Each structure stands twice: as C-alpha cells, then as structure tokens.
Amino acid sequence: MYPVLMSLLLLISHSVLGQNGVDMYDAIDAGTFSACGVNQFSDTHNNSYYGGVYYYDNYNASVNGNQYEGQSSPDVWYMLNISGYTDLTVSLCGSSLDTYLHLLDAGGNEIMSNDDYCGFSSQLNYSGLSDGTYYVVVEGYSSSTGDYTLNISSPSTGSAPTGANMYNPIVAGTYSSSGYYTHTMSNADPCLGNDMGQPSNDIYYQFTLTGTATVTLSHCGSTLDTYLYLLNSSGGLINQNDDNSELECPGSQSWLQTTLSAGTYYVVSEGYGSGTGNITTNIRVSMGPSTPVIAYTFPSEVTSGSPVSVNVTNTGAATVSGQTTSTYAGTGTAGYTNSSALSSTFNNPLAVVADASGNIYVADAGNNVVRKITPGGTVSTLAGAGYSGYAEGTGSGAQFKLPSALVIDASGNLIVTDQQNHRIRKISPSGSTSLFAGSGTAGFA
C-alpha cells in the first residue's frame, strides 16, 4: 500500500508543479532551436533541491540500458526542440559543481555525454542535429550536488528569406491589365515564418491592382496538400481555401476566385497540417475589357479546314467573335468554364482553327488548355490540365505552358505552339498529345 501511495503522491506533485525537471515527463522546456533567430536558453539551478522541489537519481542503467553513464547524483531534466539542421552547444562551464552532462533523443536514449570540458564542468558540442525533440540531463559527478548554470545555444546561421512574412513578401507584380504569375518554392525552409492557421511554414506573396479585376488564386501543380489565404493590405483575411472541386485542379490543392477592387493584396501559401514540399502559387488577374469591346490587341490567327464563318480572337475581352462582331463563344469575363458557347469562359484566347466538320479549336493561353467548340455550340477541353506545366498525355493528362498558335493538318491533327515550353505539340482528334518538335530549351538549331 505504501509504494502505491508514494507513486500517487509523486504523480499528483508532477501534475501540480509541471515542468520542474524531476524526470523526462516533467522536463523543463528550453524552447525551440533552429538556424534562424535568437537561439539561447539559460538556467541557474541546484540538482538537490530547488524551488520547493527535491531531485533524485533516475538517469541510470537500471532505468534504461543505454543510460549506463548515468551518475548516482540527482538529475535535472530539460527538453528542447530542433527545427531544421542545427548545431547545438550545451554548456555547464562556470558552474561551481563538478558536473556530468547528457544529450538524449526523444526516446530517452543517450546520444552523447561529457564529464570534464572546462575544468570540472561539462560541455557538449553537436554538429548537425536534425529535426525533433531532445533531452538534456544535468547531474553531478558521482554523488555530487550543488548549484550549476546551464547554457544551451545554437548559431544563427540563416536569415529569413523573401516570402517569410508580409513585411518581406515575394512581389508578384502590379496589374493594370490582365496578367498571370506563377512561382514554385518549398515551405520546408526553417527560416520561413508561421503566422497563419496551419502548423506548416508560410510563403507570402504581394500583388497590386490598379483597377477592379477578377483574381484567381491556386496551388495547381503543387506536390502536397495545400492551404491558401487571401489578405488585404493590412493583413486582414478576405478569403481562404483548403481543397477544391473546380475544373482547374480538383483535389487537395487550394483554389479560389474573387473580384477585387484596386489595392494591394497578399497571398499566403502553406501546407495543410504540418505538410512541407514544393508549393506552386498561381495568380491570374483578369481585368474587364475597355470600350469598345471589339479591340483586337494581339495578332489574331485564323485557319480553316473547310468553308466556315471566319472568326477572330479578341484577347482583350476573352471572347471569340465572328465577322459581324456578334459573340460566338465566351461571356466577356475571363475564366475557365466548359458549358454552352455563350456560357463558357476563356482566358486570353490567342488562336482559333476549324476542322472539316466545322468544329472550332481555341488556344486558350491563359488557362493553358486547347478548347473545342462543336457546331452545336458545346465547349469542352480537348487537351490540357488547366495549369502550366509540361506533360504528354490524353485530355487533362497533358500540360501546356502558354499555347499560343494552332494549325490543323489534313487528318484533323492539331499542331500547337507551346510557347513557354519551347516545344511544338501535336494533338490527335481524340485529344492524345505528343511532342512534334523542340527540345524544351530556348534556342535556334
């Protein structure tokens, strides 16, 4: 009965006092150490009695076979977390006590220890400690007890990169007309901040609008489950998204679209939960058309496989119009929607061709897809994923980066200028994409 009562009293005292350093379950929290910021912890203590707490020997081989270097003196436990790849120094130099010092992993297994380093005081130096939780055990040599001063430090070798916070964002541009920005960066850098809701690190982007625009934000093309935030110029939350069901990239990558007035805005990209990896942040800005609506601002291309009404491409208004300037397809607002011709949306269509059956194909550059419009007015995606990239495949399994020109051969195959991939692509009538010419590297050979 007595041992049970003593165990119960110890448990109660631990839960009441908390983090008093009696054992690894009540270890004193020394904080988080990384390659960035201030990394310093100090504590003056006594390994016999301190602040109403008595200490005892619980670091020895009888508790854990890996603790065979444990001394018979009372122990004081500390816990620390490592974020990133960090050098660590744990020092008792200057203490009046003859000390012994241990560094343990998260399971309480010894990594290294030291007796005498600076006189009778101990010090540990470890290069390249990886992410995780670690413990430091301070004790006296043999059965010694007394006062000691503990210092834990790691060098601040890194600095906060661009994108670490809203005061040092990655600048995505100022938009007075429609435009597109994409950037890929890993959020695994321990020098990035973590200001937003998920525990993973954040990447901040800033963009400015000179007028009202429809803005589409996405993480399409990212390698992990992501989370996205849109903030105003003061850092206030406007909108956020986790998973999406949009055509562009349905699934665990974030996507949102909203109309914004002139001003400065911030996009924050992070992994869902504690996820880290390469996050691709896409910002698509669509300004409304100027008057008159029919304002052909880009050299348009017209190709016909059979006698059909001649159509031109209006890059400014994101609509395809006939020679009578009536709208053939598109709503006049940039977007990516497959539907009937007049309900579908396009984003910077640069070229059209028609086949022998009267189907019209559109190089929808801003959406990185090739679209098909049937004679009955149904719009669909022939090839392309809806975000920039390079991949051969069928339908949405293919990826383009600014498809800008089209021609059609006698068999109905489309030949596409994939401008920013520096390649010429071929699309069969069934939507199967293959490489026609080009190495993927800019040049002339």
N, C-alpha and C positions, 0 to 999 in steps of 0.2 A: 504493500500500500504506500509506503514512504517513497520509493523511487517514482511511482506513478504520480504522487502528489508533487514531488520536486520537478518532474518533467512538465506538469501542468503549470506550475508557478513560473518556470522558465519561459514557456510558451506565452503566458499572459504578459510577462515583463517585456518580451520581444515585441509583441503586438502593440503594447502601450508606448514603449520608448521609440522603437523603429529606427533603423539605420544607425545603430550605436556601435557597430563594428565588432560585436561579440562573435559572430560567425559569418559565413558567406551568405546566409539568408537575411542577415541584418547588416550587410556591409555598408560602410559609409560611402555615399555617392560622390565620386571625384569628378564626374561630368564626362563630356564627350571631347575627344581629341581628334584633330584632323590636320591636313596640310594647309588649312586656311584659318585665319583669325587668330585670336589670343588663346593659347593652349597652356594654361598654368593652373596648378592646384597646390595649395599648401595647407598643412595641418600640424599643430603642436599638440601632443597627446602624451599620455602615460599608459604603458601596457599592463599596469597592475590595477589601477583604479582611476577613473576619470569621469567627472560629471555625474556622479551617483551610480556609475556602472562598474562592476567588477569584471575583470577579464580572466580567462582561463586558457589552458593549452588544448586546442582542438585541431591543430595542424601537426599531424604526426603519422607515422607509418601504420599505426593501429586503426586509424580512420580511413586512410587511403594508401595503398602500397606505393603510389607514386610520390608520396609526401615523406619519403624516408629521410630527407634532410631537415625535417622539422625539429626545432629545438624544444626543450622541456619548459621553456618560459611561456607566460601567457601571450596570446596572439591578438592583434587588432587587424580586422579585415577592411579592405577598401575595394570598391567596384568602379570600373571605368569602361567607357565605350569608345571604340575606334571607328571613325568614318573615313574611309579611303585608306591609302597605303601610307603609313606614317611611322617615322622614327620616334622612339619613346625613351625618355630618361627618367628613372625613379631613383631618388637620392635621399639618404639619411645623413649626409655629410653635415657636420656641425653639431650633431646630437651628443649629449653627454653620456648616453647609454651605449654600451658595447652591443651592437645590433646584428640582426640577421634579417635578410630580405628575400622575398619570393615573388615571382610573377607566375600566375596560373591562367589556364584557359577557362572557357565558360563552364566546363565540367569539373573544375577544381583540380585539374591535373597540372603538375609543375612544368613550366616552360624553361625557366632558368632561376638561379638563386645566387646570392653573394653574401659573404661574411665580411671581410675587411676590404675596403676600397680606398677610403680616405681616413687613415688611422684605423680605429676600431669600428668606424661607421661603414655602412654598406651603401652600394650604388649599383644599379642595373642599367645597361645601355643596350637597347634592342633596335636594330635597323630593319625597317620594312614590316611593321606589324600590320596585318590585314584587318579588314572589317570584322567587327564582332565585339563581344563582351569579355572582359578580362578582370582578374582579381589580383590585388597586391596584398600580401600578408607581411605585417611588420611584427617582429618579435625580438627579444633579447637573446644574445648568445648564451647557450646553456640554459641556466635558470634565471638570468639577469632580468631585472625590472627597473623602470625609471622613465624619465622624460625623454622624448625624441621629437625631432622636427622632420616631417616628410614633405618633399617637393617632387611633384610629377610634372613633366613638361615635354612638349614636342615642338620642333622648329616650325615656324610658319613659313613654309617654302613656296606656297601658292598664293595667288591673288584671285579675287572674284572676276570671272570672265565677263565679257559683254553678254548681256542677257540674264545676268544673275538677279536683277531686280528692276523695278520700274524707273529707277534713277540712273540705270546704266543699261538700257534696253538695246536690242538689235533693231536698227532702224529699217523698216520695210518700205519707206518712201512716202512722198506726198503726191496725192492723186487729184488732178484737175480734170481727168477723163478716165475712161475705163482702163484697167490695168490688172496685172497678175504678178504675184510674188510667191516664190517657194523657197524654202530653206530647210535643210536637214541637219540636226545636231543631236548628240547624245545628252541625256539628262543625268548620266552617271557621274559627271564631274562633281566631286565633293565640295568644290568651291561655289557651286550654284546655291542659291537660297531656297528656302521652302516656306513661302508666305501664304500659299493658298491651301485649299482644304485637304488634298491627299497628302500622305506622308512622303511621297517621292519628291525629288527636286524639281524646281520650276525653271522654265525658259521664257523670258519676257521679250515681246516684240512691240514696236510702236509704229503706227501709221497715221497719216493726217489726210483728211478730206477737205477740199476747198468748196465743195457743194454737196447736196444730198445725193446719196448713192445706195444701191443695193450691194451689201457686202456679204460674201460667202466665205466662211472660215472652215477649214477642215484639216484633219490629220491623215487623209488618204495617202497611202504609200508608206505609213509607219510600220515598224516591226513589232509593236507591242500594243496592248490595250491602253488607250489614252483617255485623258480628260482635258477639256478646253474651257477657257474663261474669256469673256469679253468685258473689258473695263473701260470706264470713262476717263477723262483726263486727270481726275482726282484719285483714281484707283477704285472708284465705286463699281460694284458688279452690275453689268447690264444684262448679261445672259451667260449660260453655261451649258455644256453638253457632255454626256458620257458616251453612250452607244447611240447609233442612229440607224434608220431604216431607209435612208434616201438612196436613189439610184447610183449616186456617185461612188460610194463605197460602203454599202450596208454592212453593219457588224460592230466590232468593238472599237473602231476608230471614230473619233468625235467629228461632228459636222453640225454647223448651224448657219442660218441665213437670216439677215435682218436689214432693215432700212435705217440708215444713219444720216444725220444732218452734218453740216460742216463742223470740223473739230478734230481734236487729237484723241486717239484711242489706243488701248493696249490689248494685246492678245497674250494669254498665259498658257503655255503648253506644259503638260506633265503626264506622267504615267498614272494609270489607275492603281490605287493602293500604293504599294512601295515599288511598283514596276519601273525599271530603267531600261534604256536602249535608245536606238535612233528614232527620233520623232520628226516627221516631215510636217512642217506647218505651211499651209497654203492659204493665201489671202487673195481673193478675187473681188475686184471693185468694178461695179457696173454703173456708170453714170448714165442718166437719161439722155435721149437724143436731143440735139438742138433743132431749131426751126430753120429751114423746112426739114421735114422728116427725111425726105429723099436727098441725102447728102453723101455722095459716094467718095469716101475718104481714102480708099485703098484701090490700087489697080485691080479691077474685078476680072475674073476669068469665066468664060462661057464655053462649054464644049457640049456638043450634041451628037448622040449616036443615031438619031433619026429625026425627022421633022417634028419639032415640038415648039411651043411658045418659048421665045428667048427670055431668060431670066438673068438678072444681075444680082450681085451680092452687095448688100448695104452694111458695111462693117460698123458704121456709126450707130445704127439703130437696131442691130441684131435681128433684122428681118430679111427675108428673101422676097423680092418684088418683081412683078412682070413688067413688060414694056409699057403697059398702060398705067404703071405705078400703083396698081392695086396690090394688096398684100397677098402673097401666095402661101406663106407659112411664117409663123412666129407671131409673138404678141407685141413686139416693140420693147420688151423688157428682157434684159439678159438673164439667163438661167439655163437649166438643163432638165427639161421635161419632155417625155415622149407621150404624144396624145394625137388628136386630130390636128391637121395642119395649122389652123388658126388658134389652137390652144397650146401648142408646143412652144418651147422657148429654146433659144440658141444663144451662144456667147461668142461674139466675134467670128462669124462665118466668113471664110475668105475665098471659097471657090465652090462652084457647082458644075456637075456634068449630068447628062441624061443618057440612059441606055436605049436600046432599040424598042423596049417595051414601054417606054415613057416614064420609067422610074427616075427620080432625080436624087443625086447623091451630093451631100454637102460636107465640105471640110470645115467642121466646127472647131476652130483652132483653140478658142478659149476653154472649151470643155475637153480638148484632147481626144476627140472621137470623130468618126465618119458616120454621118446620119443618112438615112434613106427615107424618101418621101414617095409613096406609091401614087399611081394616077388617081386613086380614090381619096388621097389626102391623108393617109395614115403615116405618121412619123415614127421611126424606130432607130435604134442604134445598130449599124451594121458591124462596126468594129471599134474597139477602144474601151478602156476601163473607166473613163471619166476623170482621170487624174494623170499627171505627167509621169512618164517612165518609158522603159523600153522592154518589150516582151513580144515574142511571136506567139500566136495562138488563134483561137476562133472566137469571134464575138467579143465579149467582155474580157476574155483571156489575153487579148492583145493590149499593148500600151503604146501610146504615141506621145510626142512632145512637140506641140505646135504643128499639126498637119495643116499645110498652107496652100497646096495646089493639087489638082486632080486631072487625070486624063483617063479615058476608057478605051480598051482595045476591042478588036472585032469579036472576041469571045466573051465580052462583058466583064473582064477583069479590070479593076481599078488600079491605077498606078498613082501612088501618093507621095508627095514631097513631105517627109517627116523632118521638118526644118531644124529643130534644135537637137535632134538625134543624129543629124548629118547622114541621113540614110534615105534611100528611095524604097518604099514598101509596095508590095503587091497584095491586093485583097480580091479573093475569088468571089463570085456571085453569092456563095453560101456564107461569106464572112470569114473565111480562113486567111490569115495574114502570114506573109513570108517576106524575107529580105530579097529585094530585087537588085539593089546596087548600093555601094557605100560601105565604108569600114567603121563608121561611127565616130571618126575623128575628122575635124575640120581640116581641109587642105585641098590641093588640086594635083591630081596624079592620074 
